[in-house]
Amino acid sequence: MTGLEISEIVQISERAGALKKAGRDVVSLATGEPDFPTPPHVIEAAHRAALNGQTRYPPTLGTADLRAAVAADAGATPAEVIISTGAKQVIANAMLATLDAGDEVVMPAPYWTSYSDIVAMAGGVAKVIPCGMADGFKLTPDRLEAALTPATRWVMLNAPSNPSGAVYSAEEIAALADVLRRHPQVMILADEIYEHLSFVPFTRFADAAPDLKPRLLTVNGASKAWSMTGWRIGWGIGPAALVQAMGAVQGQVTSGACSIAQAAAVAALAGDKALIEERRTALRARRDRVVAGLNAVPGVVCPSPDGAFYVFPDITGAMAAKGFATDAALCEWLLETAGVAIVPGRAFGLPGHARLSFAYADAELDAGVLRIAAALGA
């Protein structure tokens, strides 16, 4: 298959790592990975599972304990749950299980960079709807209606959003649902992996439009809220028939996700949520620190995100001031000359912006923002 590459986020992160290894002083704000440790009770649960012999092949759709825990949290049944090796695999399973060549998948931009590549890998066509800063980086009902055709198979929504941090209110979800009810052939993928890292009240799509559950796949996982990126556990909640089809794909690719990591995820879901609230409070403070710093930089306009741990400023003014035709060129220049790694908006389908992660310690954030400010003339 041609046209597929390693994501630009990974390429930039690896480039930053290579520069550091070569002795360069580089601050990387490119990766979406919380710097908090995995909670101790989660690690202890994994240890117990290993000692107790939970080291055999797990069921393809996930262990009974984790499927039950996810189902209970979502108000679903275990038959409506699949456990995968990360949320990315849930999405890939769904697209590979359902798309025929030429099927359209509607996605508002900015979107998480892997969405379009996964759709292409499955033979589908990404139908991108630009949703800029003036729209709060959110899809509106009229634009959704205009984008849907008889060839539309899925609509992908991500909230809190990577990269913009946008969060849809219950009313905004209801308005989108009104459109989708008129198009019964369209499935909905709601990627809610940052659900617990919302700084405003969060409404699950399933709760705002429960009648659409037969057409809804909710994607979530342990990586972000519990700092378990390396444990590789994500899950999907959807119609049982879709879950079975996704399981058939997974069974031919990876089989079941790591048994020990699944035991750890059970403990994460069962644990005290106070730790998540503490971390969300810390992330909110980091957000405010970064937003204030970037808005003091000439040519940068940085709205405050409502969730996740990214900012997605408009950098077109800085591009013009420095004579760069593309956001990618400016970001590459910042890495090479200022020693700070950020990701251009083109990676997320919305050029003219850049993504910075604030899932880093204050010292790193301050250093990164100061380098950007110095390079751009603040």
N, C-alpha and C positions, 0 to 999 in steps of 0.2 A: 504494500500500500504506500502510495506517495503522498506527500503533502503534510504528513504528521511529523512534529518535532517535539523535543523536550520543551516543556512550557518555558516561556520567557522569564517567569519568576525564578525557576530553578536555574536557568542559564545565568541570570544575574547573580544569584546567590553563590553559584559555583565560581563565577568570575571573581567575586569579592573574596571568596575563600582562597582562590589561587593567588590573588594579590597579597593577601595577608601572609600566606605561606612563603611568598617571595620577599617578605620583609617590609611590605608597605603598611602604613598605618591607615586602616580602613574601618569605617563605622558602617555596618550593614543594618538598614531599616527595611529590608526587602522581604523578609520571610514572615509568614503568618503563623507564628508558633509562640505561645505564651511562655514567658521565662519562669513562671512559677513551677515548683516541683509537683510531681504526682502526689496526691495526698497519701500519708503513711498508711491509713487503713486500707487503701486500695492495693498498695504494694504487699501488705501483710496478707490480704486475701489471695493474691496471686501465689505467694509463698506457700500458704496452706494448701491451695489447690495442687500445686506441684508435689508437695510432700504426700498428699492424699492420693496421688496416682491419676490425677486428671490430665494425663499427658498423651492420651490416645487420640485417634482421629475423632473429631467431633461431628455431629450431624451436619449435613450440608447447609440447612437453613438456620443453624444455630443451636446452642444448648437449650434444653427445656427451661432451665432456670433463667437465662438471660431473655429468652423470648417472652417468658411470663412477666418478667420485671418490666420490659419495654412496653408490653401490652397493657399492663396495669397503669403505667404512667400515662399512656396515651388514650386510655378508655377503649382499647381494642381487644381482640382475642389473639392468642399466640399464633393461630393459623394465618393471621394478617401481618406477621412480622418475619422479616429476614435479617439475619446478622451477617455482615460482610467484613472484608478486610479494609475497613475505612469507608467513609461516606462516598468517596469517589467511586468505589466499586459498586455501591448500591445504584448510583446513577448510570454507570456503564452497563450493569446488568439490565436495568430497565430499558435503556435504549436498544441494546442488542436483542432483547427479547421481543420488542414491539415494532421496531421500525422496518419498513420496507424501503427499497431504493426510491429516493425522491420524496419521501414523506417529510413534511415541514415541521420544524420545532421552533416555536416563537420564543424569543428571549429578549427581555429588555437589556439594553446596554447602559451602564457598565454591568458586565456579567463576570462571574468567576471564569478565569481563563480556560479551564479544562472543558467547560460546557460545549463550546463550539467544536472542539476536537473530538470529544466523545460522540457527538452527533454525527460528525463526518465519518468517524471510524465505524459507526453502525449503518452507514449508507444514507443517512438522512441529510436534510438541508437546513442549516441554521438560518432562521429569518429574524434578523436583528432589528430591534426598534430602539433608536437612540433616545435616551431619557436623561437629559442633561441637568445641570445644577438648577436651572429655573424650574424644573419639574420635581425638585427634591430627589433626583435620580430614581424616580418611581414611575411605573407604568400607569397610564390613565385609561379609563374605560373606553374612551373614543379611539385611542390609538390601538388598543387591543382589538376592538371590533373591526377596525380597518385592516388589521394584519391577518385576521383569520380567513381561511379559505377551506374548500372541501378537502384540500391536501394536508391541512394541519392535523397533526397527530398529538402533539404535546404543547403545553405552555409551561415554561420554566420560570419559577419565581424564587428569589432568594432574599430572606429577611430574618434577622439583620443581615445586611448585604456585605459581601466581600466583592468589591473593594470600597463601597461608598458609605457603609454603615446605615443605609436607609432602612427604616422600619415602617411597614404598612399598618395603619390603624385598623380597628375592627370595621369602621365605616368604609375605608378604602378597599378592604378585602371584599366586603359585601357588594360594593359597586362593581368590582371585577367579576365576582361570582354571578351577578345579574347578566353580564355579557356571556359568560361561559355556559349558562343554562340554555342559551339559544343555540348552542353549538354542541350537541350531545356526542359528536365523534371525537371531541378534544379531551385528552387526559391532562391532568394538572400535576406538576411536580413542584412541591413546596420544600425547598431546601432550608431547613430551620436549624442548622448545625450551631449557629450562634445564639440560639434562643435564650440561654441563661446569661448571656452577656449583653442584654439590652438595657439601655439607660432610661428608657421610657416604658410604659406598660406595653407588654407584648401579647398579641393575640395570635394563636395558632390558626392557620387556614381552616383546619378541620373544625375548630370551634365556631368560627365565623360563618361557615357554610357547611353545616353537617350533612345536608342533603346531597352534597357533591362527593361524599366519601367513596361511593362506588367508582369514582373516576379520579381519585386523589392518591398520590404517593407522597408521603411525608418522609423526608430524609433528615436524619439526625445522627448523633454519635457521641462518643466519649472524649474526643480529641481536644476540643477547645475549652469547654467549661471545667473539665477535670485535669487539664494539662496532661493528656494521655496521647499525644500525637504519635509517639513511637510504638504504642501498643496496638495500633491499627484496628480499631473496632468502630464500625458504623452500623446503622440499621435503617431499614425501610419499613414503613407501615402503610399497607395498602390492601386492596381487594385480594382475597385469598388466591384467586385464579392468577392474578398478576404475580403474586409472591411465588407461586409454584413455577411459573414461567421463568422468573428471574433466578429461582433456585436451579433450574435446569441449565441455565447459562453458567452460573457459578460452579456447578458441579463439574463442568468441563474445563474450567479455568483454574480455580484454586481449591475447590471443595470447601469445607467449613473453615471459618476463621479460627485463629489460635485459641485452643481450649483454655489455656491459662489466662490469656488476656480477657476472654469472655467471663471467667470467674471474677477477675478484677473489675470488670464493668458492672457486674451485678452489685458488688460492694459499693461502687461509685453511686449508682442509682439509689441504693438503700441508705446511703450516708446522710449525715447532717448537711443541710444546704447552707449553713451559716458561713462555711468556708468560701463558697461561691460568692456570697454577698460581699465578703471581705475583699475578694479579688476584683469583683466588679467595681467596688468603691475605689480601689487602687487604680484600676484602668480608667475610671472616669477622671480622676485627678491627672493621670498621664495625658489623657485626651485633651483636657483643658490647657495643659502646659504646652503641648505641641501645637494646638490650634492657635493659641496666642502668639507663639514664636513664629509660626509660618505667616500669619497675617501681618507681621511686622516686616516681612521681606518684600522688596519691590517686585512687582509683577506676579505675585502669588496671592490668590484668593482662596481661603480655606474655610469651608463651612464646617460646623461642628456636627459630627456623626451621632446618630441616635443609638447606635449599637455596634457590636463587634469590636475590633481593635485596630482599625485603619482610619486614616484620613485620605481624602481624595481631592486635593486642591486643584483648581484651575491654574495652569502654569503658562498660559498663552502669552501673558504680558512679559514674563521672563524670557520666553522663547524669542519674542520679537526684539527685546532689548539686547539679547546676546547674539542675535542673528542666526538662530537655529530654526530650520524649517519644520522640524518634527520634535515631538516630545521625547522620542527615543534618543535623538541626537543630544538633546540637553541632558538627559539622564546619564548617557554614556560619558559626556563631558564632566559631569559632576563626579562620577566614579573615578575617572582617570586623573582629574586635576584637583578635586577637593577631597577625594577619599571618602565619599559617602554613597552608599548603594540604595537606590529607590527604583521603583518599577514604573515604566511609562504607561500612560493610559491606553495606548494602542493594544496592550496585552489583554485589556478588558473590554475591547470593542468601542472605546470612547476616547479617541486621541485628544490631545490638548490638556490632559491631566497627568497626574502621577499618584501612585499609591505609596504611602509610608505606613509602616506598621508601628504602633506604639506599645507593642507587647514586649518592651525592653525596659531595662532599669533606667531611672531618671538620668543618670550620668551619661549613658549612651544616647538617650533622646536629646539631651541638651547639647552634647557634642555634635550630633548629626545636624540638628537645626542650626547651630552656630556655623557649621561649615557651609551649609546651604546659603545662609545669610551672607557670609563673607564672600562666597563665590558670586552671588547675584547682586552684591553691592549694597547690602543693608548697613 
